Amino acid sequence: MPIRRDAATQRQRIVSSALAVLARAGVDGLSMRTVARESGCTIGLINHWFTSKDDLITAAWQEAALRNNRMSEQVAARGISLTELQRFLATTPGQRRDQAVWLAFNAITIGNRGLHARQARYYAEGREYLIGLLNRAGYPTARAKRVAPAIMAAMDGVLYSAGIEPNFWSADRQRRALAMLISHLLPRKRRKRSRRRT
């Protein structure tokens, strides 16, 4: 068992290093050599796990997607709201790093049918998940199917803007922009009526 654990740890260290390089230097700055330097391992070890730069970027994207999925589970537990959706924005150093990875992955999906299909599946699953959350909040399915893509498009717009202009898109600016774009689409909390005693 220790050998498998060590192998998994090695692979994870390489993926984490790829995330760091992508966030700092972008797609052009990522190479097997820069990731080897970042992770403190050999290029041969990286080639053992990853066959190409695209393969490495895909692994980094999967890691970022996994974190995104964990946050989605938390939203499901608490219920959909503007505050919950704002948690997905690139407001922390880790989230900004993950957003850089999403941008890099999207760039390589343009010319790669397999990766493009994988990304499209991920979006379709996310849309269905969001429809389910809206259903639980009381939206009829037909309305949830209209609202979910609009919410996702608004979130993508804010996230991509923040990825391209991180200095302009502060955490507060991202939150305000998302509120302007989607507040009217989200379930309103019902106020409890107080009964007057006569």
C-alpha positions as CSV (number, residue, x, y, z in Angstrom):
1,M,0.0,0.0,0.0
2,P,2.7,2.6,0.8
3,I,4.0,2.5,-2.9
4,R,0.5,3.4,-4.2
5,R,0.2,6.2,-1.7
6,D,3.6,7.6,-2.6
7,A,2.7,7.4,-6.3
8,A,-0.6,9.2,-5.7
9,T,1.3,11.8,-3.6
10,Q,3.8,12.3,-6.4
11,R,1.1,12.8,-9.0
12,Q,-0.8,15.2,-6.7
13,R,2.4,17.2,-6.2
14,I,2.9,17.5,-9.9
15,V,-0.7,18.6,-10.5
16,S,-0.5,21.2,-7.6
17,S,2.7,22.5,-9.2
18,A,1.0,22.8,-12.6
19,L,-1.8,24.7,-10.9
20,A,0.7,27.1,-9.4
21,V,2.6,27.6,-12.7
22,L,-0.6,28.2,-14.7
23,A,-1.8,30.8,-12.2
24,R,1.5,32.6,-12.2
25,A,2.7,32.3,-15.8
26,G,-0.4,31.2,-17.9
27,V,-0.4,28.5,-20.6
28,D,2.7,29.9,-22.4
29,G,4.7,29.7,-19.2
30,L,3.7,26.1,-18.5
31,S,6.1,23.4,-19.7
32,M,7.2,20.1,-18.3
33,R,10.5,21.8,-17.3
34,T,8.7,24.6,-15.4
35,V,6.5,22.1,-13.6
36,A,9.5,19.9,-12.8
37,R,11.3,22.9,-11.3
38,E,8.2,23.9,-9.3
39,S,7.5,20.4,-8.0
40,G,11.2,19.5,-7.3
41,C,11.0,16.4,-9.5
42,T,12.4,15.3,-12.8
43,I,10.9,15.7,-16.2
44,G,11.0,11.9,-16.6
45,L,8.7,11.6,-13.6
46,I,6.3,14.1,-15.0
47,N,6.3,12.2,-18.4
48,H,5.5,9.0,-16.5
49,W,2.2,10.5,-15.3
50,F,1.4,13.0,-18.2
51,T,2.0,12.5,-21.9
52,S,1.8,16.1,-22.9
53,K,1.3,19.7,-21.8
54,D,-2.4,19.4,-22.7
55,D,-2.6,16.3,-20.5
56,L,-1.1,18.2,-17.6
57,I,-3.4,21.2,-18.1
58,T,-6.4,18.8,-18.2
59,A,-5.3,17.2,-14.9
60,A,-5.0,20.7,-13.3
61,W,-8.5,21.5,-14.6
62,Q,-9.9,18.3,-13.1
63,E,-8.4,19.3,-9.8
64,A,-10.0,22.7,-10.0
65,A,-13.3,21.1,-11.1
66,L,-13.2,18.7,-8.1
67,R,-13.0,21.7,-5.7
68,N,-15.8,23.3,-7.6
69,N,-17.9,20.1,-7.1
70,R,-17.2,20.1,-3.4
71,M,-18.5,23.7,-3.2
72,S,-21.6,22.7,-5.2
73,E,-22.4,20.0,-2.5
74,Q,-22.2,22.7,0.2
75,V,-24.6,24.9,-1.8
76,A,-27.0,22.0,-2.1
77,A,-26.9,21.5,1.7
78,R,-27.6,25.2,2.4
79,G,-29.9,26.0,-0.5
80,I,-29.4,28.2,-3.5
81,S,-29.0,32.0,-2.9
82,L,-27.0,34.9,-4.2
83,T,-24.6,34.5,-1.2
84,E,-24.0,30.9,-2.0
85,L,-23.4,31.5,-5.7
86,Q,-21.0,34.4,-4.9
87,R,-18.8,31.8,-3.1
88,F,-17.8,30.5,-6.6
89,L,-16.3,33.8,-7.7
90,A,-12.5,34.3,-7.9
91,T,-12.3,36.2,-4.6
92,T,-9.5,34.3,-2.9
93,P,-5.9,33.5,-4.1
94,G,-6.9,29.9,-4.5
95,Q,-10.0,30.7,-6.5
96,R,-8.0,33.1,-8.7
97,R,-5.5,30.3,-9.3
98,D,-8.3,27.9,-10.2
99,Q,-9.8,30.5,-12.6
100,A,-6.5,30.8,-14.4
101,V,-6.6,27.1,-14.9
102,W,-10.2,27.3,-16.3
103,L,-9.0,29.9,-18.8
104,A,-6.1,27.8,-19.8
105,F,-8.2,24.7,-20.2
106,N,-10.8,26.5,-22.2
107,A,-8.0,27.8,-24.5
108,I,-6.8,24.3,-25.3
109,T,-10.4,22.9,-25.8
110,I,-10.9,25.1,-28.9
111,G,-8.8,22.9,-31.1
112,N,-9.3,19.6,-29.3
113,R,-12.6,17.7,-29.9
114,G,-12.1,15.3,-27.0
115,L,-11.4,18.0,-24.4
116,H,-14.2,20.2,-25.9
117,A,-16.6,17.3,-25.4
118,R,-15.4,16.8,-21.8
119,Q,-15.9,20.5,-21.0
120,A,-19.4,20.5,-22.7
121,R,-20.4,17.5,-20.5
122,Y,-19.2,19.2,-17.4
123,Y,-21.3,22.3,-18.3
124,A,-24.3,20.1,-19.1
125,E,-24.0,18.3,-15.7
126,G,-23.6,21.7,-13.9
127,R,-26.8,23.0,-15.6
128,E,-28.8,19.9,-14.6
129,Y,-27.4,20.2,-11.0
130,L,-28.5,23.9,-10.9
131,I,-31.9,23.0,-12.3
132,G,-32.3,20.5,-9.4
133,L,-31.3,23.2,-6.9
134,L,-33.9,25.6,-8.4
135,N,-36.5,22.8,-8.3
136,R,-35.8,22.3,-4.6
137,A,-36.3,26.0,-4.1
138,G,-39.7,25.8,-5.6
139,Y,-39.1,26.7,-9.2
140,P,-41.2,24.6,-11.7
141,T,-38.9,22.6,-14.0
142,A,-39.8,24.7,-17.1
143,R,-38.7,27.9,-15.4
144,A,-35.6,26.3,-13.8
145,K,-34.5,25.2,-17.3
146,R,-34.7,28.8,-18.5
147,V,-33.1,30.4,-15.4
148,A,-30.2,27.9,-14.9
149,P,-28.3,28.7,-18.2
150,A,-28.7,32.5,-17.6
151,I,-27.2,32.1,-14.1
152,M,-24.3,30.1,-15.4
153,A,-23.6,32.6,-18.3
154,A,-23.6,35.5,-15.8
155,M,-21.2,33.7,-13.5
156,D,-18.9,32.8,-16.4
157,G,-18.9,36.4,-17.5
158,V,-17.8,37.7,-14.1
159,L,-15.3,34.9,-13.7
160,Y,-13.7,35.3,-17.1
161,S,-13.5,39.1,-16.7
162,A,-11.8,38.5,-13.3
163,G,-9.4,36.1,-14.9
164,I,-8.4,38.5,-17.6
165,E,-8.3,41.7,-15.4
166,P,-7.7,40.5,-11.9
167,N,-6.5,43.9,-10.6
168,F,-9.7,45.6,-11.8
169,W,-12.1,42.8,-10.7
170,S,-11.7,43.0,-6.9
171,A,-13.7,40.5,-4.8
172,D,-16.3,43.2,-4.0
173,R,-16.7,44.3,-7.6
174,Q,-17.3,40.6,-8.6
175,R,-19.9,40.2,-6.0
176,R,-21.7,43.4,-6.9
177,A,-21.7,42.6,-10.6
178,L,-23.1,39.1,-10.0
179,A,-25.8,40.5,-7.8
180,M,-26.8,43.0,-10.6
181,L,-26.9,40.2,-13.1
182,I,-28.8,37.4,-11.3
183,S,-30.6,38.7,-8.2
184,H,-33.9,38.9,-10.1
185,L,-33.5,35.3,-11.2
186,L,-33.1,33.8,-7.7
187,P,-35.8,32.6,-5.3
188,R,-36.9,35.3,-2.9
189,K,-37.0,34.5,0.7
190,R,-40.5,34.6,2.0
191,R,-41.1,36.9,5.0
192,K,-42.9,35.3,7.8
193,R,-46.1,37.1,8.6
194,S,-46.6,37.9,12.2
195,R,-50.0,37.1,13.6
196,R,-51.6,39.9,15.5
197,R,-53.4,39.0,18.6
198,T,-56.7,40.6,19.1
